[in-house]
Amino acid sequence: MPTYTVETTYRVPVYRQRTYEAATPAEACRRAIEDDDWSNDKLDYEAAGETYVTGIWIGADAAYSGEAVPVPSHFDETIQRKAAHFEVLFGLLKIVVADQISQRGTDAYWLARANAAVAKAEAILAGARDPDEPLAPPRPFHVLAQLLEDRVRDQIAAIIETDPEFAHLTADSVADDDIRAACLAVAASIDLSEEIGAAEFRAALAALRAQEFEGRLRCTPPISASTSQSGTATAR
């Protein structure tokens, strides 16, 4: 049977009791926090925290020298699991709230992330291990350009007609395999990062302008119509 060296830890609160002169309770608390004299500190063993695992190594007496293995998530300190997960939940909540304010549906990718985050939060509260990460749906993408082999063949015919260097060749003499190999080589080597970056930037601007326009529409009061004594509809 294999052996493991396991490092476990628990936290013991250190406290002190000291008198401060202050105009308000908040000022007294601030002075206590800023006081760096802990000469009369005490350990509160009755309020000691839970025991949790901080390291595992393969073999006997192998702490920090043997091969380390990951600590199963449910043996981490609960308060640290909560603190680390809070930022994830907060970020997802901001995305969902922003979608609600903008009156648009939340992307399926973020909904899947939110469901996984809720499942992990429930596991933390239950003292269970983190659930397995679900296979998230692929993020939506849009094709900016296509390199089509038949269009390349059309270009070959045009080049032969205009460039004397290739006048002795015919378009039919270029095999489909040669065109395919050339397309693969160009696709692997061409750098379109500037074009893609420019397209992403323009799309971001367009989305922002659309959002700004929707916000203006929501802020514009509706035009109501009332009928004057003469029977003519009057806008106000």
C-alpha positions in Angstrom: 0.0 0.0 0.0 1.5 3.4 -0.9 2.4 6.0 1.7 1.8 9.7 1.7 3.1 12.6 3.7 0.2 14.9 4.5 0.6 18.4 5.9 -2.5 19.6 7.8 -3.1 23.0 9.3 -5.5 24.9 11.5 -5.8 28.5 12.4 -5.8 29.9 15.9 -7.1 33.4 16.4 -4.7 35.9 18.1 -6.5 38.6 20.0 -5.8 41.5 22.4 -8.0 43.7 24.6 -6.9 47.4 24.9 -8.6 50.7 25.8 -8.7 53.6 23.3 -9.9 57.2 23.7 -12.0 58.1 20.7 -15.0 60.4 19.8 -16.9 57.6 18.1 -17.0 53.8 18.0 -15.7 53.9 14.4 -12.7 56.0 15.4 -12.0 53.6 18.3 -12.1 50.7 15.9 -9.7 52.5 13.5 -7.2 53.2 16.2 -7.3 49.5 17.3 -6.7 48.4 13.7 -3.8 50.7 13.3 -2.2 49.8 16.6 0.8 47.5 15.8 1.7 46.7 19.5 0.8 43.1 20.2 2.8 42.7 23.3 -0.3 41.5 25.3 -1.7 39.2 22.7 -3.5 35.9 23.5 -4.3 32.8 21.6 -8.0 31.7 21.5 -7.8 27.9 21.2 -11.5 27.6 21.8 -12.2 29.4 18.5 -9.6 27.4 16.5 -10.6 26.9 12.9 -11.1 23.7 11.0 -8.3 21.3 10.2 -7.5 21.4 6.4 -4.8 19.9 4.1 -2.1 22.2 2.8 0.1 19.6 1.1 0.5 16.0 0.1 3.6 14.2 -1.1 4.3 10.6 -2.2 6.3 8.6 0.3 7.2 8.7 4.0 8.6 11.9 5.5 8.6 13.5 2.1 7.2 17.0 2.9 8.6 19.6 0.4 11.1 17.0 -0.9 9.0 14.3 -2.5 6.7 14.4 -5.4 3.7 16.6 -4.6 0.2 15.6 -5.6 -2.8 18.0 -5.8 -4.9 18.3 -2.7 -8.5 17.3 -3.4 -10.6 20.4 -3.3 -12.9 19.4 -0.4 -9.9 19.2 1.9 -9.0 22.8 1.4 -10.0 25.4 4.0 -13.7 26.1 3.6 -13.3 29.9 4.1 -10.7 30.1 1.5 -12.8 28.1 -1.0 -15.6 30.5 -0.4 -13.4 33.5 -0.8 -11.8 32.2 -4.0 -15.2 31.4 -5.5 -16.8 34.7 -4.5 -14.9 36.6 -7.3 -16.1 34.1 -9.9 -19.7 34.4 -8.7 -19.4 38.2 -8.6 -18.1 38.4 -12.2 -20.8 36.1 -13.5 -23.5 38.1 -11.7 -22.3 41.3 -13.3 -22.6 39.8 -16.7 -26.1 38.5 -16.1 -27.2 41.8 -14.5 -25.8 43.8 -17.4 -27.7 41.6 -19.9 -30.9 42.2 -17.9 -30.4 45.9 -17.9 -29.7 45.9 -21.6 -32.8 43.7 -22.1 -30.9 41.1 -24.0 -30.5 37.4 -23.5 -27.5 36.1 -21.7 -25.1 34.1 -24.0 -25.4 30.3 -23.6 -21.6 30.2 -22.7 -22.1 32.4 -19.7 -25.2 30.6 -18.6 -23.3 27.3 -18.6 -20.5 29.0 -16.6 -23.1 30.3 -14.1 -24.7 26.9 -13.7 -21.3 25.4 -13.0 -20.5 28.1 -10.5 -23.7 27.5 -8.7 -23.0 23.7 -8.5 -19.5 24.5 -7.1 -20.9 26.9 -4.5 -23.4 24.2 -3.4 -20.5 21.7 -3.1 -18.5 24.2 -1.0 -21.4 24.7 1.4 -21.8 20.9 1.7 -18.1 20.3 2.3 -18.0 18.2 -0.9 -15.4 18.2 -3.7 -15.7 20.5 -6.6 -17.9 19.1 -9.3 -16.3 18.1 -12.6 -16.0 21.0 -15.0 -18.8 20.7 -17.7 -18.0 20.8 -21.3 -18.8 24.3 -22.2 -20.5 25.0 -25.6 -18.1 26.6 -28.1 -18.0 30.3 -28.2 -19.8 31.9 -31.2 -17.4 32.8 -33.9 -17.7 34.5 -37.3 -15.7 33.8 -40.5 -13.9 36.9 -41.6 -12.5 35.4 -44.9 -12.3 32.2 -46.8 -9.6 31.0 -49.2 -11.5 29.1 -51.9 -9.6 26.8 -54.2 -11.9 27.5 -57.2 -11.3 31.3 -56.8 -7.5 30.5 -56.7 -7.9 28.7 -60.0 -9.7 31.8 -61.4 -6.7 33.9 -60.3 -4.3 31.5 -62.0 -6.0 32.0 -65.3 -5.9 35.8 -64.9 -2.2 35.8 -63.9 -1.3 33.7 -67.0 -3.1 36.2 -69.2 -1.3 39.2 -67.8 2.2 38.0 -66.6 4.7 37.0 -69.4 6.6 34.9 -66.9 3.8 32.3 -66.9 2.8 32.7 -70.5 4.0 29.2 -71.4 1.6 27.6 -68.8 -2.1 27.0 -69.0 -4.6 27.0 -66.2 -5.5 23.4 -66.8 -1.8 22.3 -66.3 -2.0 23.3 -62.7 -3.3 20.3 -60.8 -6.0 20.5 -58.0 -3.5 18.9 -55.6 -1.0 21.8 -56.3 -3.7 24.4 -55.6 -4.7 22.6 -52.4 -1.1 22.4 -51.2 -0.6 26.1 -52.0 -3.7 27.1 -50.2 -2.7 25.2 -47.1 0.8 26.7 -47.2 -0.6 30.3 -47.5 -3.2 29.7 -44.8 -0.5 28.4 -42.4 1.9 31.3 -43.0 -0.2 34.4 -43.7 -0.5 36.9 -40.9 -4.0 38.5 -40.7 -3.7 39.7 -37.1 -4.0 43.3 -38.1 -7.1 42.7 -40.3 -8.7 40.6 -37.6 -7.9 43.1 -34.9 -9.4 45.9 -37.0 -12.5 43.9 -37.6 -12.9 43.1 -33.9 -12.4 46.7 -33.0 -15.0 47.8 -35.6 -17.5 45.2 -34.3 -16.9 46.4 -30.7 -17.6 50.0 -31.7 -20.7 49.0 -33.6 -22.0 47.1 -30.6 -21.3 50.0 -28.3 -23.1 52.4 -30.7 -26.0 50.1 -30.9 -26.2 49.9 -27.1 -25.9 53.7 -26.8 -28.7 54.1 -29.3 -30.9 51.6 -27.3 -30.2 53.6 -24.1 -31.3 56.8 -25.8 -34.5 55.2 -26.9 -35.3 54.0 -23.4 -34.6 57.5 -22.0 -36.7 59.3 -24.6 -40.3 59.9 -23.2 -43.0 58.5 -25.4 -45.0 60.9 -27.5 -48.6 60.9 -26.5 -51.5 62.4 -28.5 -54.4 64.4 -27.1 -57.4 65.7 -29.0 -58.0 69.4 -29.0 -61.4 71.0 -28.9 -61.5 71.2 -32.7 -60.9 67.5 -32.9 -57.3 67.7 -34.2 -54.8 65.4 -32.7 -52.1 67.4 -30.9 -48.7 65.9 -30.0 -47.2 66.8 -26.6 
